[in-house]
Amino acid sequence: MDGESIAGLIGLAIGLFVLLALSIFESRTYRREHDGEGMLHHWTHQHLHMPHWRRPRH
């Protein structure tokens, strides 16, 4: 591997680490502000419990 490939992999690893850290921080902040309810739970509760796009079956 040449120097550019190694630098690219290091940059990719740092970018993924920053993305993961920001996601964890945002998730904890959201949970703190919404009485312990997580983002995924909130989304599934809003979008999957009342599927308005389905017709009732007879």
Secondary structure, DSSP 8 states (H G I E B T S, - for coil): --HHHHHHHHHHHHHHHHHHHHHHHHHHHHHHHTTT--HHHHHHHHHHSS-TTS----
